[in-house]
Amino acid sequence: MNVSGMDPRPDVNRPLCPSRPVLEHVTSRWGVLVLAALLERSYRFSELRREVGGVSEKMLAQTLQTLERDGFVHRDAKPVIPPRVDYALTALGREAAEQVWALARWAERSVDAVRVAREEYDERKARAS
């Protein structure tokens, strides 16, 4: 225990563990997709919005701000006219992106098996009713 009485070791299973919000940010719907896109290269906001299909401007801005605050994304605002802002991964962001991208790729590979499992589950539930 430290001076505040809190256990300093992160444990995601503890309700107030500070790792929980970090996990939430990198595994959110848009967090995963933004991190994955930025694995390829840096993007301007409008390019990133096109790359991450379906995200609103508001959600993309919020996601980028959250990921920047957590140290995963670097925002590079260039003093030119018109303004140019590029977003890129930090070293920490690259590490996180590689982890969540592996999970996303697994989800892509597993979608057919999940579909079959859902259909079988639904059939069992329908027969039991």
C-alpha positions as protocol buffer text, in pm:
chain_id: "A"
residue {
  index: 1
  type: MET
  ca { x: 0 y: 0 z: 0 }
}
residue {
  index: 2
  type: ASN
  ca { x: 115 y: 353 z: -66 }
}
residue {
  index: 3
  type: VAL
  ca { x: 58 y: 668 z: 143 }
}
residue {
  index: 4
  type: SER
  ca { x: -295 y: 717 z: 4 }
}
residue {
  index: 5
  type: GLY
  ca { x: -393 y: 366 z: 115 }
}
residue {
  index: 6
  type: MET
  ca { x: -436 y: 250 z: -244 }
}
residue {
  index: 7
  type: ASP
  ca { x: -259 y: -55 z: -379 }
}
residue {
  index: 8
  type: PRO
  ca { x: -18 y: 88 z: -641 }
}
residue {
  index: 9
  type: ARG
  ca { x: -25 y: -222 z: -862 }
}
residue {
  index: 10
  type: PRO
  ca { x: -269 y: -199 z: -1150 }
}
residue {
  index: 11
  type: ASP
  ca { x: -531 y: -475 z: -1153 }
}
residue {
  index: 12
  type: VAL
  ca { x: -796 y: -433 z: -1420 }
}
residue {
  index: 13
  type: ASN
  ca { x: -1035 y: -646 z: -1214 }
}
residue {
  index: 14
  type: ARG
  ca { x: -1045 y: -387 z: -935 }
}
residue {
  index: 15
  type: PRO
  ca { x: -1340 y: -151 z: -984 }
}
residue {
  index: 16
  type: LEU
  ca { x: -1133 y: 167 z: -940 }
}
residue {
  index: 17
  type: CYS
  ca { x: -818 y: 50 z: -1114 }
}
residue {
  index: 18
  type: PRO
  ca { x: -678 y: 334 z: -1329 }
}
residue {
  index: 19
  type: SER
  ca { x: -613 y: 85 z: -1609 }
}
residue {
  index: 20
  type: ARG
  ca { x: -986 y: 47 z: -1672 }
}
residue {
  index: 21
  type: PRO
  ca { x: -1035 y: 384 z: -1845 }
}
residue {
  index: 22
  type: VAL
  ca { x: -721 y: 319 z: -2052 }
}
residue {
  index: 23
  type: LEU
  ca { x: -861 y: -17 z: -2161 }
}
residue {
  index: 24
  type: GLU
  ca { x: -1194 y: 148 z: -2238 }
}
residue {
  index: 25
  type: HIS
  ca { x: -1029 y: 416 z: -2453 }
}
residue {
  index: 26
  type: VAL
  ca { x: -821 y: 181 z: -2666 }
}
residue {
  index: 27
  type: THR
  ca { x: -1095 y: -81 z: -2708 }
}
residue {
  index: 28
  type: SER
  ca { x: -1384 y: 157 z: -2776 }
}
residue {
  index: 29
  type: ARG
  ca { x: -1557 y: 125 z: -3111 }
}
residue {
  index: 30
  type: TRP
  ca { x: -1378 y: 427 z: -3257 }
}
residue {
  index: 31
  type: GLY
  ca { x: -1059 y: 395 z: -3054 }
}
residue {
  index: 32
  type: VAL
  ca { x: -973 y: 60 z: -3212 }
}
residue {
  index: 33
  type: LEU
  ca { x: -1041 y: 187 z: -3564 }
}
residue {
  index: 34
  type: VAL
  ca { x: -849 y: 513 z: -3519 }
}
residue {
  index: 35
  type: LEU
  ca { x: -549 y: 335 z: -3369 }
}
residue {
  index: 36
  type: ALA
  ca { x: -556 y: 77 z: -3648 }
}
residue {
  index: 37
  type: ALA
  ca { x: -571 y: 342 z: -3919 }
}
residue {
  index: 38
  type: LEU
  ca { x: -282 y: 534 z: -3766 }
}
residue {
  index: 39
  type: LEU
  ca { x: -71 y: 217 z: -3772 }
}
residue {
  index: 40
  type: GLU
  ca { x: -46 y: 268 z: -4148 }
}
residue {
  index: 41
  type: ARG
  ca { x: 62 y: 633 z: -4145 }
}
residue {
  index: 42
  type: SER
  ca { x: -22 y: 977 z: -4011 }
}
residue {
  index: 43
  type: TYR
  ca { x: -349 y: 1133 z: -4125 }
}
residue {
  index: 44
  type: ARG
  ca { x: -512 y: 1471 z: -4143 }
}
residue {
  index: 45
  type: PHE
  ca { x: -851 y: 1487 z: -3968 }
}
residue {
  index: 46
  type: SER
  ca { x: -1059 y: 1470 z: -4289 }
}
residue {
  index: 47
  type: GLU
  ca { x: -848 y: 1183 z: -4427 }
}
residue {
  index: 48
  type: LEU
  ca { x: -885 y: 991 z: -4102 }
}
residue {
  index: 49
  type: ARG
  ca { x: -1260 y: 1048 z: -4103 }
}
residue {
  index: 50
  type: ARG
  ca { x: -1281 y: 897 z: -4452 }
}
residue {
  index: 51
  type: GLU
  ca { x: -1056 y: 607 z: -4351 }
}
residue {
  index: 52
  type: VAL
  ca { x: -1264 y: 524 z: -4043 }
}
residue {
  index: 53
  type: GLY
  ca { x: -1597 y: 473 z: -4213 }
}
residue {
  index: 54
  type: GLY
  ca { x: -1908 y: 578 z: -4025 }
}
residue {
  index: 55
  type: VAL
  ca { x: -1750 y: 799 z: -3759 }
}
residue {
  index: 56
  type: SER
  ca { x: -1901 y: 1144 z: -3709 }
}
residue {
  index: 57
  type: GLU
  ca { x: -1681 y: 1452 z: -3685 }
}
residue {
  index: 58
  type: LYS
  ca { x: -1779 y: 1491 z: -3321 }
}
residue {
  index: 59
  type: MET
  ca { x: -1692 y: 1131 z: -3228 }
}
residue {
  index: 60
  type: LEU
  ca { x: -1365 y: 1141 z: -3419 }
}
residue {
  index: 61
  type: ALA
  ca { x: -1265 y: 1466 z: -3249 }
}
residue {
  index: 62
  type: GLN
  ca { x: -1355 y: 1325 z: -2906 }
}
residue {
  index: 63
  type: THR
  ca { x: -1171 y: 998 z: -2975 }
}
residue {
  index: 64
  type: LEU
  ca { x: -858 y: 1176 z: -3097 }
}
residue {
  index: 65
  type: GLN
  ca { x: -860 y: 1409 z: -2798 }
}
residue {
  index: 66
  type: THR
  ca { x: -895 y: 1118 z: -2557 }
}
residue {
  index: 67
  type: LEU
  ca { x: -619 y: 919 z: -2727 }
}
residue {
  index: 68
  type: GLU
  ca { x: -397 y: 1227 z: -2733 }
}
residue {
  index: 69
  type: ARG
  ca { x: -457 y: 1290 z: -2363 }
}
residue {
  index: 70
  type: ASP
  ca { x: -367 y: 928 z: -2285 }
}
residue {
  index: 71
  type: GLY
  ca { x: -41 y: 964 z: -2478 }
}
residue {
  index: 72
  type: PHE
  ca { x: -132 y: 738 z: -2770 }
}
residue {
  index: 73
  type: VAL
  ca { x: -173 y: 1002 z: -3041 }
}
residue {
  index: 74
  type: HIS
  ca { x: 41 y: 1301 z: -3128 }
}
residue {
  index: 75
  type: ARG
  ca { x: -138 y: 1604 z: -3274 }
}
residue {
  index: 76
  type: ASP
  ca { x: 88 y: 1813 z: -3494 }
}
residue {
  index: 77
  type: ALA
  ca { x: -66 y: 2153 z: -3575 }
}
residue {
  index: 78
  type: LYS
  ca { x: 136 y: 2328 z: -3845 }
}
residue {
  index: 79
  type: PRO
  ca { x: 131 y: 2710 z: -3850 }
}
residue {
  index: 80
  type: VAL
  ca { x: 24 y: 2744 z: -4214 }
}
residue {
  index: 81
  type: ILE
  ca { x: -277 y: 2882 z: -4396 }
}
residue {
  index: 82
  type: PRO
  ca { x: -505 y: 2699 z: -4430 }
}
residue {
  index: 83
  type: PRO
  ca { x: -434 y: 2527 z: -4097 }
}
residue {
  index: 84
  type: ARG
  ca { x: -293 y: 2176 z: -4121 }
}
residue {
  index: 85
  type: VAL
  ca { x: -316 y: 1925 z: -3838 }
}
residue {
  index: 86
  type: ASP
  ca { x: -170 y: 1578 z: -3864 }
}
residue {
  index: 87
  type: TYR
  ca { x: -234 y: 1290 z: -3626 }
}
residue {
  index: 88
  type: ALA
  ca { x: 19 y: 1013 z: -3568 }
}
residue {
  index: 89
  type: LEU
  ca { x: 84 y: 741 z: -3314 }
}
residue {
  index: 90
  type: THR
  ca { x: 333 y: 786 z: -3035 }
}
residue {
  index: 91
  type: ALA
  ca { x: 553 y: 491 z: -2938 }
}
residue {
  index: 92
  type: LEU
  ca { x: 298 y: 403 z: -2667 }
}
residue {
  index: 93
  type: GLY
  ca { x: 18 y: 442 z: -2921 }
}
residue {
  index: 94
  type: ARG
  ca { x: 190 y: 211 z: -3168 }
}
residue {
  index: 95
  type: GLU
  ca { x: 221 y: -55 z: -2899 }
}
residue {
  index: 96
  type: ALA
  ca { x: -149 y: -22 z: -2809 }
}
residue {
  index: 97
  type: ALA
  ca { x: -253 y: -13 z: -3176 }
}
residue {
  index: 98
  type: GLU
  ca { x: -68 y: -334 z: -3253 }
}
residue {
  index: 99
  type: GLN
  ca { x: -249 y: -507 z: -2967 }
}
residue {
  index: 100
  type: VAL
  ca { x: -600 y: -393 z: -3057 }
}
residue {
  index: 101
  type: TRP
  ca { x: -539 y: -443 z: -3429 }
}
residue {
  index: 102
  type: ALA
  ca { x: -452 y: -807 z: -3361 }
}
residue {
  index: 103
  type: LEU
  ca { x: -787 y: -839 z: -3182 }
}
residue {
  index: 104
  type: ALA
  ca { x: -968 y: -666 z: -3470 }
}
residue {
  index: 105
  type: ARG
  ca { x: -808 y: -899 z: -3725 }
}
residue {
  index: 106
  type: TRP
  ca { x: -908 y: -1198 z: -3510 }
}
residue {
  index: 107
  type: ALA
  ca { x: -1268 y: -1066 z: -3509 }
}
residue {
  index: 108
  type: GLU
  ca { x: -1260 y: -1045 z: -3890 }
}
residue {
  index: 109
  type: ARG
  ca { x: -1133 y: -1403 z: -3916 }
}
residue {
  index: 110
  type: SER
  ca { x: -1389 y: -1530 z: -3664 }
}
residue {
  index: 111
  type: VAL
  ca { x: -1704 y: -1358 z: -3784 }
}
residue {
  index: 112
  type: ASP
  ca { x: -1832 y: -1666 z: -3968 }
}
residue {
  index: 113
  type: ALA
  ca { x: -1785 y: -1890 z: -3663 }
}
residue {
  index: 114
  type: VAL
  ca { x: -1963 y: -1631 z: -3449 }
}
residue {
  index: 115
  type: ARG
  ca { x: -2250 y: -1613 z: -3696 }
}
residue {
  index: 116
  type: VAL
  ca { x: -2290 y: -1993 z: -3685 }
}
residue {
  index: 117
  type: ALA
  ca { x: -2278 y: -1993 z: -3304 }
}
residue {
  index: 118
  type: ARG
  ca { x: -2547 y: -1723 z: -3292 }
}
residue {
  index: 119
  type: GLU
  ca { x: -2773 y: -1915 z: -3530 }
}
residue {
  index: 120
  type: GLU
  ca { x: -2732 y: -2235 z: -3326 }
}
residue {
  index: 121
  type: TYR
  ca { x: -2803 y: -2045 z: -3004 }
}
residue {
  index: 122
  type: ASP
  ca { x: -3116 y: -1884 z: -3153 }
}
residue {
  index: 123
  type: GLU
  ca { x: -3240 y: -2224 z: -3276 }
}
residue {
  index: 124
  type: ARG
  ca { x: -3190 y: -2381 z: -2931 }
}
residue {
  index: 125
  type: LYS
  ca { x: -3373 y: -2089 z: -2767 }
}
residue {
  index: 126
  type: ALA
  ca { x: -3661 y: -2115 z: -3017 }
}
residue {
  index: 127
  type: ARG
  ca { x: -3698 y: -2489 z: -2955 }
}
residue {
  index: 128
  type: ALA
  ca { x: -3695 y: -2437 z: -2578 }
}
residue {
  index: 129
  type: SER
  ca { x: -3978 y: -2182 z: -2597 }
}
